[in-house]
Amino acid sequence: MAIERITGNKTMKKVISIGLIGFGTIGTGVIKLLRKNGELIAGRLGAEIRLQRIADIDIRKSRGIPVDDSLLTTNAADILNDPEIDIVVELMGGYEPARTFILTAMGQGKHVVTANKALLATHGDEIFRSAAQHGVNIGFEASVGGTIPVIKTIKESLIANRIQSISAIVNGTSNFILSKMTDEGGSFETVLKEAQNLGFAESDPVYDVEGIDAAHKLAILLSLCYGKKVHLDDLYREGISRIGEQDIAFARELGYRVKLLAIAIRRETEIEARLHPTMIPFDHLLANVNGNFNAFHIVGDASDSVFLYGQGAGMMPTASAVVSDIVDIARDIRKGIAGRVPPRVLDEETIEKIQLMPFDQIRTNYYFRFTVADLPGVLSRISSILGANDISIATVIQKGRMQMQGGGVPIVMTTYKARERDVRKALEDIDRLDIVMGKTILIRIEDDNF
């Protein structure tokens, strides 16, 4: 293998070889970027990044770029067992066989780069432990936030900080839908259809609009900041499909915009973690992140507020993050080191399990929209139930005789800080009243966790 001699008796590799498993959208972007900026990268790295093999189940489909047939294989083992390949780049997605391929590559002493958020959120403990055991690096910047360097920021730039909180917009599809509903109007269903037509939403959008994709990313962030992985079932998750045009309009009247937020807050010995639609004040930076962009607001005890913003998905932005990881690992390979920066902030031998705060114990402000019969005394009956459950009303909006579908009229309330368990109990009692039509709409409000 080609090497170049440097000072003393040390040698540094002149060529770093990679094998790519998964020749889809992101894999195509990685190849395009390496071809477009290969000389630039080589000049900065001091070595060539050479694409040695590409594995995919379909190697005949056109990707819009020419690829020599000799590089293509349908057998991932051709990459995993090739002693010349230094870095395996897994971009196939899913749980299996991606997990097996990654663990096999590490067992062969190969470094790994992946963008597989679902895999890391579910099997991250096993994969990170394997990397440490085999003395190899794993790069996964593209798994959270696309081109935004949030993982590097947490692992390296903020290493001296206790992370007090993270509030993040981590799903571009949901953010596009909520931004459109806020700025241009339209129902959730109408705007979702537009997002699908523009390619911002999948034909089956459930992973995006129900918060599953965002929950995977929150799980990775929690693992980086606070300890071992959390079980996804332990994270409170709520999507955006129940957000209506009325709620967007009332939020605007109250001085808020609605965003799907991933939230993590340090609470003494526990971590509060949740993912749900959230009303945030107009003047906060996150409120002004629109379209399909992502953003992260991180608060450290020394750094104070750090704000990161950019494209959270897409072929070339995600490819940028993947190639960044490749170059980082290539630098370590050339110096003959590995594991200089642990996969997570903490060393894998000392990392502890995250203690999550029970969701019913969280305290925040709330927005309620009741649909009620247009009768005297309705407001007092609702207010008395809220008061009996230690929930104080901050504002009330009644729109006179504004009729809604089904014949009811809306009453909107916001509260001062209340406990989730008390709110749930109060709404159960209110929704059973004969004057209330349908289930109350609840949206949490964040005013002071920023």
C-alpha positions in Angstrom: 0.0 0.0 0.0 1.3 3.5 -0.9 2.8 5.4 2.0 4.7 8.7 2.3 7.7 9.1 4.7 7.7 11.9 7.2 10.1 12.8 10.0 12.0 10.2 11.9 10.9 6.6 11.3 7.2 7.3 11.2 5.2 6.7 8.0 1.8 8.0 7.0 -0.6 6.4 4.6 -1.0 8.2 1.3 -4.3 6.6 0.3 -7.3 5.9 2.6 -9.6 3.3 1.0 -13.3 3.3 1.7 -16.1 0.8 1.0 -19.6 2.0 0.6 -22.6 -0.2 1.6 -25.8 1.4 0.3 -25.9 3.1 -3.0 -29.1 5.2 -2.5 -29.6 8.9 -2.3 -27.0 9.7 0.4 -24.5 7.2 -1.1 -24.8 8.8 -4.5 -24.2 12.2 -2.8 -21.1 10.9 -1.1 -19.7 9.8 -4.4 -20.6 13.1 -6.1 -18.9 15.1 -3.3 -15.7 13.0 -3.3 -15.5 13.4 -7.1 -16.3 17.1 -7.0 -14.0 18.1 -4.1 -11.6 15.2 -4.1 -8.5 17.3 -4.8 -9.6 19.9 -2.2 -10.1 17.2 0.4 -6.7 15.5 -0.5 -5.0 18.8 -0.1 -6.4 19.4 3.3 -6.0 15.8 4.5 -2.6 15.1 2.9 -3.9 11.9 1.4 -6.3 10.6 -1.2 -9.7 9.3 -0.2 -10.2 6.4 -2.6 -13.6 4.7 -3.2 -12.6 1.0 -3.5 -16.0 -0.8 -3.6 -19.7 -0.1 -3.6 -22.3 -2.7 -2.4 -26.0 -2.6 -3.0 -28.7 -5.1 -3.7 -29.5 -3.2 -7.0 -26.3 -2.3 -8.9 -28.0 -1.9 -12.3 -30.3 1.0 -11.4 -29.1 4.4 -12.8 -28.0 6.9 -10.1 -27.3 9.6 -12.6 -23.5 9.3 -12.2 -21.1 7.0 -14.0 -19.6 4.2 -11.9 -17.1 1.6 -13.1 -18.7 -1.8 -13.0 -15.6 -3.2 -11.3 -16.4 -1.1 -8.2 -19.9 -2.6 -7.9 -21.0 -5.7 -6.0 -24.2 -7.1 -4.5 -22.2 -8.9 -1.7 -21.3 -6.7 1.3 -18.8 -9.4 2.3 -16.6 -8.2 -0.6 -16.2 -5.0 1.4 -16.1 -6.4 4.9 -13.4 -8.9 4.0 -11.2 -6.7 1.9 -8.0 -6.0 3.8 -7.3 -2.9 1.7 -10.5 -1.1 2.9 -9.9 1.1 5.9 -13.3 2.6 6.4 -16.7 1.1 5.9 -19.5 3.6 5.2 -22.9 2.2 6.0 -25.7 4.1 4.3 -28.3 1.3 3.7 -30.5 2.2 6.7 -32.7 -0.1 8.8 -31.7 -2.4 11.6 -30.6 -5.6 9.8 -28.4 -6.4 8.1 -26.9 -3.0 8.8 -26.2 -3.8 12.5 -24.4 -7.1 11.5 -22.4 -5.4 8.8 -21.2 -2.7 11.2 -20.2 -5.1 13.9 -18.5 -7.4 11.4 -16.5 -4.4 10.0 -15.4 -3.5 13.5 -14.4 -7.1 14.2 -12.2 -6.9 11.1 -10.5 -3.8 12.5 -12.2 -1.4 10.1 -13.5 2.0 11.1 -17.1 2.8 10.4 -19.1 5.8 9.3 -23.0 5.7 9.4 -26.0 7.9 9.0 -28.3 5.3 10.5 -30.2 7.1 13.3 -32.7 4.3 13.9 -30.0 1.8 14.3 -27.9 3.9 16.7 -31.0 4.9 18.7 -31.9 1.2 19.2 -28.5 -0.6 19.2 -26.1 2.3 19.9 -24.8 0.8 23.2 -23.7 -2.4 21.5 -22.2 -0.6 18.5 -20.3 2.0 20.6 -19.0 -0.7 22.9 -17.8 -2.8 20.0 -15.9 0.2 18.6 -14.1 0.6 21.9 -13.4 -3.1 22.2 -11.9 -3.3 18.8 -10.0 0.0 18.9 -11.7 1.5 15.9 -13.6 4.8 15.3 -17.2 5.3 14.5 -18.5 8.5 12.9 -22.2 9.3 12.9 -22.5 13.1 12.4 -25.1 12.6 9.6 -27.4 10.7 11.9 -28.7 13.9 13.6 -29.2 17.2 11.9 -27.8 16.4 8.5 -25.1 18.9 7.7 -25.3 20.6 11.1 -22.2 19.7 13.2 -24.2 19.1 16.4 -22.6 15.8 17.4 -19.1 17.3 17.0 -20.2 20.3 19.0 -21.4 18.3 21.9 -18.6 15.8 21.9 -15.7 18.2 21.4 -16.5 21.9 21.5 -18.7 21.7 24.6 -16.7 18.9 26.4 -16.0 21.2 29.4 -19.8 21.9 30.0 -22.6 20.2 31.8 -25.3 20.4 29.2 -28.2 22.0 31.0 -30.7 21.7 28.1 -31.3 21.0 24.4 -34.3 22.3 22.5 -34.2 21.2 18.8 -36.1 21.1 15.6 -34.9 17.8 14.2 -37.4 16.9 11.5 -37.6 19.0 8.3 -40.8 17.5 7.1 -42.8 18.5 10.2 -41.1 21.9 10.3 -42.1 22.5 6.7 -45.7 21.6 7.4 -46.0 23.7 10.5 -44.2 26.7 8.8 -46.6 26.5 5.9 -49.7 26.3 8.1 -48.4 29.3 10.1 -47.3 31.6 7.3 -49.8 30.7 4.5 -52.7 28.9 6.1 -54.2 25.6 5.2 -55.2 22.4 7.0 -52.6 19.8 8.1 -53.9 17.4 5.4 -53.6 20.1 2.6 -50.1 21.1 3.6 -49.0 17.5 4.0 -50.1 16.8 0.5 -48.1 19.8 -0.8 -45.1 18.6 1.1 -45.4 15.2 -0.6 -45.7 16.7 -4.0 -42.6 18.8 -3.4 -40.6 15.8 -2.2 -40.3 17.0 1.4 -42.6 14.2 2.7 -42.7 10.5 2.0 -45.8 8.9 0.5 -46.1 7.2 3.9 -45.2 10.2 6.2 -45.9 8.5 9.6 -42.2 8.4 10.7 -42.0 12.2 10.2 -45.4 13.6 11.3 -45.8 11.2 14.2 -42.3 12.1 15.6 -40.7 8.7 15.2 -37.7 10.0 13.2 -37.3 12.9 15.7 -37.4 10.5 18.6 -34.5 8.5 17.2 -32.5 11.7 17.0 -33.5 12.7 20.5 -32.4 9.3 21.8 -28.9 9.8 20.3 -28.6 13.3 21.7 -29.5 12.1 25.2 -26.9 9.3 24.9 -24.2 11.8 23.9 -25.1 14.3 26.6 -26.2 12.3 29.6 -25.2 8.6 29.4 -26.3 5.2 28.0 -29.1 4.9 25.6 -32.7 5.3 26.6 -35.4 2.9 25.5 -37.5 4.6 22.8 -40.7 3.5 24.6 -39.6 5.5 27.6 -39.5 8.8 25.6 -42.7 10.7 25.5 -43.5 11.2 21.8 -46.4 13.1 20.2 -46.7 14.1 16.5 -48.3 17.0 14.7 -51.2 15.4 13.0 -53.8 16.8 15.5 -52.6 20.4 15.1 -55.4 22.3 13.4 -55.7 25.7 11.6 -57.4 27.1 14.6 -54.5 26.2 16.9 -52.0 27.8 14.6 -54.2 31.0 14.5 -54.7 31.1 18.3 -51.0 30.5 18.9 -50.2 33.6 16.7 -52.8 35.7 18.6 -51.1 34.7 21.9 -47.6 35.5 20.5 -46.4 32.0 19.8 -45.4 29.8 16.8 -45.9 26.0 16.9 -42.9 23.8 16.4 -42.2 20.1 16.9 -39.5 20.2 19.5 -37.2 17.6 20.9 -36.5 18.7 24.5 -34.0 17.5 27.1 -33.5 19.3 30.4 -31.2 18.4 33.3 -33.2 18.3 36.5 -30.8 17.5 39.4 -30.5 13.7 39.4 -32.9 13.1 36.5 -33.2 14.1 32.8 -36.5 15.5 31.5 -36.9 14.3 27.9 -39.8 14.7 25.6 -40.9 15.3 22.0 -44.1 17.0 21.0 -45.6 20.1 19.3 -44.7 23.1 21.4 -45.6 26.8 21.4 -42.6 29.0 21.6 -42.4 32.8 21.7 -42.1 34.8 18.4 -38.8 36.3 19.5 -37.0 33.1 20.1 -34.5 31.9 17.4 -36.2 28.5 17.1 -39.5 30.1 16.3 -38.0 31.6 13.2 -36.5 28.4 11.8 -38.9 27.7 8.9 -39.2 25.5 5.9 -37.3 22.1 6.0 -34.5 23.5 8.1 -33.3 22.1 11.4 -31.9 23.9 14.5 -30.4 23.2 17.9 -30.4 25.4 20.9 -27.9 24.0 23.5 -27.3 25.5 26.9 -24.1 24.6 28.7 -23.2 25.7 32.3 -20.1 27.5 31.0 -20.9 28.2 27.3 -24.5 29.5 28.0 -26.5 29.5 24.8 -25.2 27.9 21.6 -27.4 27.9 18.4 -26.8 25.7 15.4 -28.9 26.0 12.2 -28.9 24.4 8.7 -30.1 21.7 6.4 -31.1 18.7 8.3 -31.5 16.3 5.4 -31.1 16.0 1.6 -28.5 14.4 -0.6 -25.6 16.8 -0.5 -26.0 18.3 3.0 -26.0 14.8 4.5 -23.2 13.7 2.2 -21.2 16.6 3.6 -21.5 15.3 7.1 -20.6 11.7 6.0 -17.5 12.9 4.2 -16.5 15.0 7.2 -16.6 11.9 9.4 -14.5 10.0 6.7 -11.9 12.7 6.8 -11.8 12.9 10.6 -11.2 9.1 10.7 -8.6 9.3 7.9 -6.6 11.8 9.9 -6.5 9.4 12.8 -5.5 6.5 10.5 -2.6 8.5 9.1 -1.3 9.1 12.6 -1.9 5.5 13.7 -4.4 6.3 16.4 -8.0 5.5 17.2 -10.5 6.3 19.9 -9.0 9.7 20.6 -12.6 11.0 20.9 -14.9 8.5 22.4 -18.1 7.7 20.4 -20.0 9.5 23.2 -18.8 12.2 25.5 -18.1 9.8 28.3 -15.8 6.8 28.2 -17.6 3.6 27.4 -16.3 1.9 30.5 -17.6 4.5 32.9 -20.8 5.6 31.2 -24.0 5.3 33.4 -27.6 4.7 32.6 -29.8 7.8 32.1 -32.4 8.4 34.8 -35.4 9.8 33.0 -37.9 11.9 34.9 -41.4 10.3 34.7 -43.3 12.2 32.1 -46.3 12.8 34.3 -44.0 14.7 36.7 -42.9 17.4 34.2 -44.0 20.9 34.8 -44.6 23.4 32.0 -47.3 25.9 30.7 -50.2 24.6 28.6 -52.6 25.7 25.9 -56.1 24.1 25.8 -58.7 24.4 23.1 -62.1 23.2 24.2 -65.1 22.8 21.8 -68.2 23.5 23.9 -71.9 24.0 23.7 -72.9 27.7 23.3 -74.5 27.9 26.8 -74.2 30.0 29.9 -71.9 28.8 32.7 -69.6 26.7 30.5 -66.5 28.7 31.4 -67.1 28.5 35.1 -67.6 24.7 35.0 -64.3 24.2 33.1 -62.4 26.7 35.4 -63.6 25.0 38.5 -62.2 21.6 37.4 -58.9 23.2 36.5 -58.7 24.9 39.8 -59.5 21.7 41.7 -56.4 20.1 40.0 -54.0 23.0 41.0 -54.0 24.5 37.5 -54.1 28.3 37.3 -55.4 30.0 34.2 -53.2 32.7 32.6 -55.4 33.8 29.6 -58.8 33.0 28.2 -60.0 33.6 24.6 -63.7 33.3 23.7 -64.7 34.1 20.1 -68.3 34.9 20.8 -70.6 33.0 18.5 -67.8 31.6 16.3 -69.3 28.3 15.2 -67.1 25.3 14.6 -67.7 22.1 12.8 -70.2 20.1 14.8 -72.0 23.1 16.2 -69.7 23.9 19.1 -67.8 27.1 19.9 -64.1 27.3 20.9 -62.8 28.4 24.2 -59.0 28.7 24.5 -57.1 28.9 27.7 -53.4 29.0 28.6 -52.1 28.1 32.0 -49.3 29.0 34.4 -46.8 26.2 35.1 -48.6 23.0 36.0 -47.8 19.3 36.4 -48.6 16.9 33.6 -50.3 14.4 35.8 -52.7 17.1 37.1 -53.4 18.4 33.6 -54.2 14.9 32.3 -56.6 14.3 35.2 -58.3 17.6 34.7 -58.8 17.1 31.0 -60.3 13.6 31.6 -62.9 15.2 33.8 -63.6 18.1 31.5 -63.9 15.9 28.4 -66.6 13.9 30.2 -68.8 17.0 30.7 -72.0 17.1 28.6 -71.2 20.6 27.4 -67.8 19.5 25.9 -67.8 18.3 22.3 -64.9 16.0 21.4 -61.4 15.7 22.9 -59.7 18.8 24.2 -56.6 19.9 22.2 -53.5 20.3 24.3 -50.3 21.9 23.3 -47.4 22.5 25.7 -45.9 26.0 26.0 -42.2 26.7 26.6 -41.5 30.2 27.9 -38.6 29.8 30.3 -36.6 26.7 29.4 -34.6 28.6 26.8 
